[in-house]
Amino acid sequence: MSGTQESSGGFWSGFKDYFAESFHLNDYSKILHPEKPLPHWDSSVVEEFIASDPIHGPTLRTAREAAKFGVVGAALGAVVTGGNAWRWSKSPHGAALSFAFGGVFGFTLGAEVANHWYALSRQNTLEAQAKFFEWLQKRA
């Protein structure tokens, strides 16, 4: 019986170690809670970072392109499901709920399509975004 508990503890500790290594939550605390607020940025600042960083720049560009899939999916999902609910029920609250949940579903589906389209599982987009925020703090 103690062997079972040890093996399950080993599994959970391995699981915890994997996520601690993958997300480096302690390293991102300075980004989540900066000493001074980050300056405002727009797409030109992001393009400047992409041009200046040959390692993380292309990954950040890919992540920004992948986000467009989610936005398009959310818009399509919301309009189609909300429109169908209104067409068939003429219920305002039903159409509004359908619009909202269709948007969530559409965003999720669009994000998954982008994940496969751009092979985001092979790239570390979280690290690229963290490097962008570090670069933005140093730039300020």
Phi, psi and omega in degrees: 000321179291332176296324178293319179292322179294319181291323178289325175295322177295321178297312182292324179290325175295321177297315179295319179296321179299312181289326177295322179286323183288322188254344177045055186301329179291327180289332184269000180296328179289339176274320180290326180229073182288156178294318174235149184296149178292143177290160178293141177225156176228189186295331179293325177291320179295318178296326176296318177295317181300320179288331185273338184245105183286344182268306185267344181299308179298326178293319178294320177299317179296320179295321179292322177292323179293328179296331178295327176298318180295320180294316179295318178298320179295317180296314180295315181298318181293314183292316183293310183289320177296319178295318179293320178296319179291320182298317187267337184244334184056029180256116183299316181290325177293319179294321179294316177296318179296321176301313182294310182289329174295322176296318179296314180296317179297319177297315181298315179295317178297320179294322178291321176299315179296322179301318179281322182298314182263003181052052183292340179293342179270351182245153179258083183290328179297318179293322179296320178292323177295320177295325176297316179295322176297317179298322180293322178293319179293327182290330184287000000 
